[in-house]
Amino acid sequence: MTARGDVYRFGPFRLDPEVGILFCEDEPTMLGQRAVALLQLLIQNAGQPVSK
């Protein structure tokens, strides 16, 4: 996993938060801003509880 401005890679997934696209293998899925922010938060805190 990498810092903001980069692409996060985890398992078969890649998240590009700048453009809001989540890739599973090579299949893109557009995400909204809130979904990207939430996924990015969960990735950055992997293995730790995250409060609401």
C-alpha distances in whole Angstrom, upper triangle without the diagonal:
4,7,10,12,9,8,5,5,7,10,13,11,9,10,11,12,15,17,16,16,14,14,15,16,18,19,18,19,20,19,21,19,20,18,15,15,15,12,10,12,11,8,8,11,10,13,15,18,18,21,22
4,7,8,6,7,5,8,10,14,15,13,11,10,11,11,13,16,16,16,15,16,17,18,19,21,19,20,20,19,20,19,19,18,15,15,16,13,10,12,13,10,9,12,12,16,17,20,19,22,23
4,6,6,8,8,11,13,17,18,16,13,12,11,10,12,15,15,16,16,18,20,21,21,23,21,21,20,19,20,17,18,17,14,13,15,13,10,11,13,10,9,12,14,17,17,20,18,21,22
4,5,8,9,12,15,19,20,16,13,11,9,8,9,12,13,14,15,17,20,21,21,22,20,19,18,17,17,14,15,15,12,11,13,12,9,11,13,11,10,13,15,19,19,20,18,21,21
4,7,9,13,16,19,20,17,13,11,8,7,7,10,12,13,14,16,19,20,20,21,18,19,17,16,17,15,17,16,13,13,16,14,11,14,16,14,13,17,18,22,22,24,22,24,24
4,7,10,13,16,17,14,10,9,7,8,8,11,12,12,13,14,17,17,17,19,17,17,17,16,18,16,18,17,13,14,16,14,11,14,16,13,13,16,17,21,22,24,22,25,25
4,6,10,13,13,10,6,6,5,7,9,10,11,10,10,10,13,14,14,15,13,14,14,14,16,15,17,15,12,13,15,12,10,14,14,11,12,16,16,19,21,23,21,24,24
4,7,10,11,8,6,5,7,8,11,12,12,11,9,10,12,13,14,15,14,15,15,14,16,16,16,14,11,12,13,10,8,11,11,8,9,13,12,16,17,19,18,21,22
4,7,8,6,5,7,9,11,14,15,14,12,10,9,10,10,12,14,14,15,16,16,19,18,19,16,14,15,15,12,11,14,13,9,11,14,12,15,18,20,20,23,24
4,6,5,6,8,12,14,17,18,16,14,11,10,10,11,13,15,15,15,17,17,19,19,19,16,14,16,15,11,11,14,12,8,11,13,10,13,16,18,18,22,23
4,5,8,11,14,17,20,20,18,16,12,11,9,9,13,14,15,16,18,18,21,22,22,18,17,19,18,14,15,17,14,12,14,16,13,14,18,20,21,24,25
4,7,10,14,16,19,19,17,14,10,8,6,5,9,10,12,13,16,17,20,21,22,18,17,19,19,15,16,18,16,14,17,18,16,18,21,23,23,26,27
4,7,10,13,15,15,13,10,7,5,5,6,9,9,10,11,13,13,17,18,18,15,13,16,15,12,12,15,14,11,14,16,14,17,20,21,21,24,24
4,7,10,12,12,11,8,6,5,7,8,9,10,9,10,12,12,15,16,17,14,12,14,15,11,11,14,14,11,14,16,15,18,20,22,21,24,24
4,6,9,9,7,6,4,6,9,11,11,12,9,10,10,10,12,12,14,11,8,11,12,9,8,12,12,10,12,15,14,18,19,21,19,22,22
4,6,6,6,5,6,8,12,13,13,13,10,11,10,10,12,12,14,12,9,11,13,11,9,13,14,12,14,17,17,21,22,23,21,24,23
4,6,5,7,8,11,14,16,16,16,13,12,10,9,10,9,11,10,6,8,11,9,8,11,13,12,12,16,17,20,21,22,19,21,20
4,6,8,11,13,17,18,17,17,14,14,11,11,11,10,13,13,9,10,14,13,11,14,16,15,16,19,20,24,24,25,22,24,23
4,6,9,12,15,17,15,15,11,11,8,9,10,9,13,12,9,12,15,14,13,16,18,17,18,21,22,26,26,27,24,26,25
4,7,10,13,16,15,14,10,8,6,5,7,7,10,9,6,9,12,11,11,14,15,15,16,19,20,23,24,24,21,23,22
4,6,10,12,11,10,6,6,5,6,9,10,12,10,8,12,13,11,12,15,16,15,17,20,20,23,24,25,23,25,23
4,7,10,9,8,6,5,6,7,10,12,13,10,8,12,13,10,11,14,14,13,15,18,17,20,22,22,21,23,22
4,6,6,5,4,6,9,10,14,16,17,14,12,16,16,13,14,17,16,15,17,20,19,21,24,25,24,26,26
4,6,5,7,8,11,13,16,18,19,15,15,18,17,14,15,19,17,15,19,20,18,21,23,24,24,27,26
4,6,8,11,14,16,20,21,22,19,18,21,21,17,18,21,20,17,20,23,20,23,25,27,27,30,30
4,6,10,13,15,19,21,23,19,18,21,22,18,19,23,22,19,22,25,23,26,28,30,29,32,31
4,7,10,13,17,19,21,17,16,20,20,17,19,22,21,20,23,25,23,26,28,29,28,30,30
4,7,10,13,16,17,15,13,17,18,15,16,20,20,18,21,23,22,25,27,28,26,29,28
4,6,10,13,14,11,11,15,15,13,15,18,18,17,20,22,21,24,26,26,24,26,25
4,7,10,12,10,9,13,14,13,14,17,18,17,20,22,22,25,26,26,24,25,24
4,7,8,6,6,10,11,10,12,14,15,15,18,20,20,23,23,23,21,22,20
4,6,5,6,9,10,11,12,14,16,16,18,20,21,24,24,23,20,21,19
4,6,5,6,9,10,10,12,14,15,16,18,20,23,22,22,19,19,17
4,5,5,6,9,10,11,12,14,15,17,18,21,20,19,16,16,13
4,5,5,6,8,10,11,12,14,15,16,19,19,18,15,16,14
4,5,5,6,9,10,10,12,14,15,18,18,18,16,17,16
4,6,5,6,9,10,11,12,14,17,17,16,13,14,13
4,5,5,6,9,10,11,12,15,14,13,10,11,10
4,5,5,6,9,10,10,13,14,14,11,14,13
4,5,5,6,9,10,13,13,14,12,14,14
4,5,5,6,9,12,11,11,8,11,11
4,5,5,6,9,9,9,7,10,11
4,5,5,9,10,11,11,14,15
4,6,9,9,11,10,13,15
4,6,6,8,7,11,13
4,6,8,9,13,15
4,7,9,13,16
4,6,10,13
4,7,10
4,7
4
